[in-house]
Amino acid sequence: MSIFPELKDVGEVIAERTLILERRNKRRKKITVLLGKPQMFPEGNPDYFCPFQVLGLGDDEVRCAAGVDAFQAIQLAQVGIGSHLHFRYRRRLGDGFYWLEKGDNLGFPEPLQDAGTETYRTKLERRFKKP
């Protein structure tokens, strides 16, 4: 059971970024990252959630990050996008998956190489391991 409302889309889009995927013997493919407007949780919860979505890589699921205010929800959504892109796709797709130039950080925070404990890093890697 998730604390987030079930969303079909991100709602009002406040930011959008296009990434590039170069595949061997195929044309470039545009991947779109959408960031939705932060919203308060329903039913009196004073915290906020910020939806985001990555389109074009086969998993178009709407995900969310939560924060105590709208700014923190946006910040954590950017971290969530970075983690999702780097753990789930960048490791598999390599430098052919980029924002402005090959090898860049996709314009989102990269997960820390050592997030403080091996347990934390292991949990992240397990959650976003290659299919």
N, C-alpha and C positions, 0 to 999 in steps of 0.2 A: 504494500500500500504506500502510495506516494503522498507527500505533503502538498504537492503541486496540483493545481486543477488540471484536468485533462484538456489539452489544447490541440486543435486541428491545425492551427497556424499561429504565427507570432503576434498576430493582431497588427496594431499600428507600427509600421517599420520606422525606426529612428536612425538606423544606419545600415549600410549595405556595402559589402566588399566583394570584388570578383577576384578569384584566384585562378591560376592556369594549371592545367594538367597536360603535360606532353607525353604522349604514348608512342611507342615505336610503331612506325609504319601507319600511323593514324594522325588525323588532324588534331590540333590543340582543342581541348575541351575547357569550357568555362565552368567554374565551380562558384556558386554564390553563397555567401554567408549573410544571413539576415539577423539583425538585432531588433527585438521588439521593445516597445515602450514599457518601462517598469510599471508594475501595478501592485496595489495593496492586496494581500491575501484576503479572501472572502471571510465573512462571519466574524468580524471583530478582531482578527489577528492584525496587530499594528505593523508587522513586517512587510517587506516588499519582495516580489519575485520579478525576474527579468527573463523573458523567453528568448531563445535563439535557435537558429536552424541552419543546417548546411545542406544545400541542394546540389545534386549532380554527382554524388559519389555512391548512390545506391541506398543510403540510409537517410531518408528525409525527415526523421523523427524530430518533433519539437522538444527541445530540452529547456531547462530553466536553472537559474541560480537564484539564491535567496540572500537577502541582506536586511539589516535593521532599518535602512532607509533606501531611497531610490539610487543614490550614488553608489552605495556599497553593492547593491544588486547588479548595477552596470559593471562595476569593477570585477565582481566575481563571475559575471557572465563572460567577460573577456578572458579571464583565466580559464574558465570552463571550455570556451571555444578553443583556446590554445592547447589545452590538454587533450581535448577530443581530436583535434586535427593532427597533433604531433604523435600521440600514442596510437591512435587508430589508423591513420593514413600515411603520415610522413615517413614513418619507419618502413612501411611497405612500398611506398611509391618513390621515395628518395628525392633527389634534387629536381626531378622532372615535375614536381608539384611545388609551385611557388606563387608569390604575389607579384613582385616587381622584377626580380632577377633570380636565376637559379641559385639555390642554396640559402635564400633569405629565411627569415623566421616566420613567414606568412603574415607578418604584421600583428601577430598576437603573442602574448607572453608564452615563452617556452617553459615547459615543466622544469623544475629544478633538477639538476643532475643528482643531488643528494638532498632530499626534502627533509632531512633531519633524522629520520630513522629508516632502517631497511624495511621495517614493517609497512610504513606509509607508502614507500615507493613500490613495494611488492603489491599492495592493494591497488594502487593506481594502474600498474602494469597488468594485473589480472583483470581489472575492469575493462581496460581498453586493449586487451590482447588481440592479435590478428585472428580473423575468423578462420 
